[in-house]
């Protein structure tokens, strides 16, 4: 289990952001798993927490970074062929 958390950090491209975004997605998927396969209906606080986690994922993944640094989400889109432009040269 220790290696599960440590080994991926040696990857070269903004892994800290990818790992944080994965954590938010993991929260939501765990709630869906419990709901679908274990009949554990999420309550209001589960849903609020999941929404907060997803907002965090969107901030981490898609917000423009300082000049010369590309956000993780934009890198993903660029690999898919989409090349966005932002004011003041921020990418």
N, C-alpha and C positions, 0 to 999 in steps of 0.2 A: 504494500500500500504506500509505503514511503516513496518508492521509485515512481509510482503513478503520479505523484505530485512534483517530483524533482526532475526527472529525466526530460520531460517536455520543455522545461525552462531553458534548456540549452539550444533551442531552435533560434535561428537568427532574426526573424522578423516580428517585432512588436508582440512577442508571445504573451507578455503581461496583460495586454489589452484583450487578446483573443481568449486567454484563460478566464479573465474576469467576465467577459461577455458569455462565455460558455457556462459559467456559474449561474448567471441569470436565467439562461435557457434551461439549465438543469432543474432549477426551482420549479419553473412552470411545467416541465415535462413530468416531474415527480408528482405534482398535484393531479395532472391528467391521468397518470398511471393509477394512482389511488382511486380516482373517480371511476375510471373505466373498468379496471380489473379487480378492484377490491370494494367497490360500491361505497367508498368513503367520500361523500359529497363535500366539496370545499365550502367552508363557511365564509362569512363576509371578510374576516381578517386574513384568511388564506388568499382570497381574491385581491384584497388591497395590497398585501405583501407581494403577490405575483406581479401586479401592475407596477409597483414601485421598482421591482427587480427589472422588468422589461424597459421601463423608462431609463434606468441605469445602463442597461445594455445599449439602448439607442444613443445615449450620450457618449458612452465609451466608443461605440463602433462608428458613428457617423458624424460627429462634430468635427469641423475643420480644425486643423492643428496649426502650430506656429509655422512661419514661412520656412519652406524647405522640407517639411515633414508631412507625410500623407497619412490620413486617418485609415484605420484598418478596413472600414467599410468601403471607402473610396478605392483602396487597393483592390478589393474584391470586384467592385464594379469595373475598374479599369481592365482587369484580367478578362472580364466578360465582354470587353469592347466598348464600354461607355467611358468617355473622357470628359468629366465635368470641369467647369471653370468657376472660380470664386473671385470676388472682388479683391483687389490689392495683391493678387498673385498667391493667395493662400490656397494650398491644395490639401 
